[in-house]
Amino acid sequence: MITSNSILQQAANYFSDQTNLPSASEVVNALLKVEKNAKKEKITYPWESLIGNWRLCFVTGTKKTRKKAGIVLGSGRYLPRFVKISLNYFSSKELSTNQGKVENRVNLGGLHLSLTGPVKFLVPQNILAFDFTRMKVKLLGVTLYDGYIRGGKTKEASFYTDKISQQAFFAYFYITDSAIAARGRGGGLALWSKD
């Protein structure tokens, strides 16, 4: 019997194994089932389980409706193989428990974009709040920009004391050694594979 977890593992292998690839609707249904189960079972994860480099392989959009149901998921899709989008979570000895940094990298041909900033992981909700405060842009190996963005220096100084309601976040509901999945603040779902 194929389980939701096995469907997510197959989808997470998207970049290395192109056989037995589940359909987008199967992945969306599996994500929803695993998320519901994680809430029901009150599954919690430690911050350390997120540390590492994760490549984005599947996303859903959202369609906001005025119905009581709230956010309705759009159709999901695998990312094109020629675009590499990854998250790298890491901790630092200077920071407190459940705090760290994130780097979001986008590589497309000769263009390399990197956004970095602070993160904090809230246990037992499995919520990872983040802010991108610095940006680095390279084109064909030449650095075009490397510095703070949108008042980043000020935002970094207050990030760890700011309320979660003022921050972007992911609510993680699936974490294994080879894949992670979360719902974003806007309601969309995403699946990453270990890179």
C-alpha positions in Angstrom: 0.0 0.0 0.0 1.3 3.4 -1.0 1.3 5.8 2.0 1.3 9.6 2.1 4.8 9.5 3.5 6.0 7.3 0.6 4.4 9.7 -1.9 6.3 12.6 -0.3 9.6 10.6 -0.4 9.1 9.8 -4.1 8.3 13.5 -4.9 11.4 14.6 -2.9 13.5 12.3 -5.1 12.4 14.3 -8.1 15.9 15.6 -8.9 17.6 12.2 -8.6 15.0 9.7 -9.7 12.6 10.6 -12.4 10.8 7.2 -12.4 7.7 6.6 -10.3 7.0 10.3 -9.9 3.7 10.9 -8.3 1.3 13.3 -9.9 0.9 16.8 -8.6 -2.5 16.1 -7.2 -1.2 13.0 -5.4 1.6 15.1 -3.8 -0.9 17.8 -2.7 -3.2 15.2 -1.2 -0.3 13.6 0.6 0.9 16.9 2.0 -2.5 17.7 3.3 -2.9 14.2 4.9 0.6 14.4 6.5 -0.1 17.9 7.8 -3.4 16.9 9.3 -1.8 13.9 11.0 1.0 16.0 12.4 -1.5 18.3 14.0 -3.7 15.5 15.3 -0.7 13.6 16.8 1.0 16.9 18.0 4.2 15.9 16.4 7.1 18.2 17.3 10.6 18.5 15.8 13.8 19.9 17.2 15.5 22.9 15.5 18.5 20.7 14.7 16.5 18.5 12.4 16.2 21.5 9.9 19.9 22.4 9.9 21.3 21.6 6.4 20.8 22.4 2.8 17.3 21.7 1.3 16.4 22.0 -2.4 12.9 23.1 -3.2 11.2 20.6 -5.4 7.4 21.1 -5.2 5.1 24.0 -4.4 1.4 24.9 -4.4 -0.1 28.3 -4.9 -3.1 29.5 -3.1 -6.4 30.8 -4.2 -7.9 33.0 -1.6 -11.7 32.8 -1.4 -14.3 34.5 0.6 -15.8 31.2 1.7 -15.5 30.1 5.4 -13.1 27.5 4.3 -10.4 30.2 4.1 -7.4 29.4 1.9 -7.9 27.0 -1.0 -4.8 25.4 -2.5 -4.1 26.0 -6.1 -2.7 23.2 -8.2 0.8 22.1 -7.2 3.8 21.7 -9.4 7.3 20.5 -9.5 10.0 23.1 -10.0 11.8 23.0 -13.4 15.1 21.1 -13.0 17.1 23.9 -14.6 16.2 26.3 -11.7 17.9 25.5 -8.4 16.2 27.1 -5.4 17.5 26.0 -2.0 17.3 26.9 1.7 20.3 26.4 4.0 19.6 26.6 7.7 22.5 26.8 10.1 23.1 27.6 13.7 25.8 29.7 15.4 27.5 29.5 18.7 26.8 33.2 19.3 23.0 32.6 19.1 20.6 31.1 21.6 18.9 27.7 21.4 16.4 27.5 18.5 18.0 30.5 16.7 20.1 30.6 13.6 20.5 31.9 10.1 19.0 31.1 6.7 20.3 31.5 3.2 17.9 31.2 0.3 19.8 30.7 -3.0 18.4 30.9 -6.5 20.7 29.7 -9.4 19.5 30.1 -12.9 22.2 29.8 -15.6 24.9 32.5 -14.8 22.6 34.4 -12.4 23.1 33.6 -8.7 20.9 35.3 -6.1 21.3 34.8 -2.4 19.1 36.2 0.4 20.2 35.7 4.0 18.9 36.6 7.5 18.0 35.4 11.0 15.6 32.6 11.9 14.0 31.4 15.1 12.3 28.1 15.6 9.2 27.9 17.9 8.7 24.6 19.7 6.2 22.9 19.9 4.4 24.6 17.0 7.2 23.7 14.6 7.1 27.3 13.3 10.2 28.8 11.8 10.1 32.6 11.6 12.6 34.3 9.2 13.6 37.5 7.6 15.8 38.2 4.7 18.0 41.2 5.5 20.9 40.8 3.1 21.2 40.2 -0.6 24.0 39.1 -2.9 23.6 39.1 -6.6 26.2 37.6 -9.0 26.1 37.4 -12.8 28.6 35.2 -14.5 30.8 35.3 -11.4 30.8 39.1 -11.1 29.2 40.5 -7.9 26.6 43.1 -8.7 25.4 43.8 -5.2 26.3 42.6 -1.7 24.6 44.3 1.2 21.6 45.0 3.4 18.1 45.3 1.9 14.9 46.9 3.1 16.4 48.3 6.4 18.0 44.9 7.0 20.5 46.1 9.6 17.7 47.5 11.8 15.5 44.4 11.3 18.4 42.1 12.3 18.8 44.0 15.6 15.2 43.5 16.6 14.3 40.2 14.9 14.6 37.8 17.9 12.4 40.0 20.1 9.8 40.8 17.4 6.4 39.0 17.6 5.8 36.1 15.2 2.7 38.0 13.9 5.0 40.5 12.4 7.3 38.0 10.6 7.3 35.6 7.7 7.3 32.0 8.7 7.0 28.3 7.7 5.0 25.9 9.8 6.8 22.6 9.3 4.8 19.4 9.5 7.1 16.8 7.9 10.8 16.4 8.6 12.9 13.4 7.7 16.6 13.0 6.9 15.9 13.4 3.2 12.8 15.7 3.0 11.0 18.5 4.7 7.5 20.1 4.1 5.8 23.2 5.4 2.9 25.5 5.0 3.9 29.2 4.5 2.3 32.1 6.2 0.3 32.8 3.0 -1.2 29.3 3.0 0.8 27.5 0.3 2.6 24.2 0.8 6.2 23.4 -0.2 8.4 20.3 -0.2 12.1 20.3 -0.2 14.6 17.5 -0.6 18.0 17.2 1.1 20.6 18.7 -1.2 
